[in-house]
Amino acid sequence: MGRDLLHKNEERTSLNKDLPESEQNPDRRGRSTASFIIGFHQDDDQHWVAELSCGHTQHLRHQPPWQSRAWVLDPVQRIEKIGQPFACGWCARERE
């Protein structure tokens, strides 16, 4: 009638990590590649916007403590980010 709530429920994984079935892309179908930063511009409010290789853009604000991106304010550090991978939130939404 009652269930012993102190009894530990041991769950087992259905697949081992080293099996081919657990590979993220086992059938090798094409997937969108990671986006890269290809440039920057400022919007009408003077906030920096990253231009991405996927065609999307992403605001990059430095507003501590919520967003800490001090590199956005430094032109040398911004230039160093060009060509770096960037996880595009818009592309992630499209894949869902």
N, C-alpha and C positions, 0 to 999 in steps of 0.2 A: 504494500500500500504506500508507505512512505519511502522516499529515496534517501540514501545516505549521502548527504551533501559534503561530507568530509572525504568521501572516496574520490581519489584522483582519477580523472579520465585520461588515459594515455592514448593519444592519437598517434598513428604512424603515418609517415609520408607515403604517398602512393607511388612515387618514382624516386629513384636515386639520382643525385645530381650528375653522376657521371654517365648516365644512360643517354643515348641519342634523343629519346623522346622528351628529355627535359631541356634540350637546346632551345634557345629563343627563336631561332629561325630554321627549323630542321629541313623544310622543303626548299630552302634557298630562294623563295620568291623575293622579288624586288621589294625593297623597303626604302622609304625616303631617308636620305643621309642627313647627318647632322648639319645644321646651319652654321655659317661662319659670319663673323662681322666683316662687312666689306666697306663700311664708311660710317660717318656720323653727320648729323646736321642738328640745328636747333629749331624748336618749334616756335610758335608765336609768343609763348610765355618764357622763352629763352631756356627751356629744359632741353637737355641733350637727348637725342634719339639715335639709336643704333640702326643702321641699315643692314639687313641680313641677306645672305645669299639665296634664301628661299623666296625672297620678294617681300617679306613682311618687315615691319619696323617694330622697335621696342623702346619705350621711354626708359631712360637710365637716370633716375633722380638720386641725388645725395641729400637725404633728409634724416640725419640721425635723430633719434635712435631707431627709427623705423626702417630706413634704408641707408646702409653705409657703403657708399661707393665713391670714396674720395678720389679715386683715379679718374672719375668722369670729369672732374674740375681741372685736371692737369692735362694740357695739350700733349705733352710728351707721352704720358701714360696712356692717353686715349689712342694715340697712333700705334703704340705697342700692342694694343688689343686687336688691331686690324689683322684679319686672317685667323684669329683664334676661334675655336668652336663656341657656339652659343646655343643653349637649349631654347628653341622658339616655342613659346606658349601657344601661339596660334596654330602651329603645325601639330602640336600635341593634341589640341582640341579636335582638329580635323581627323586625327587617327582614331579617336575614341568612338 
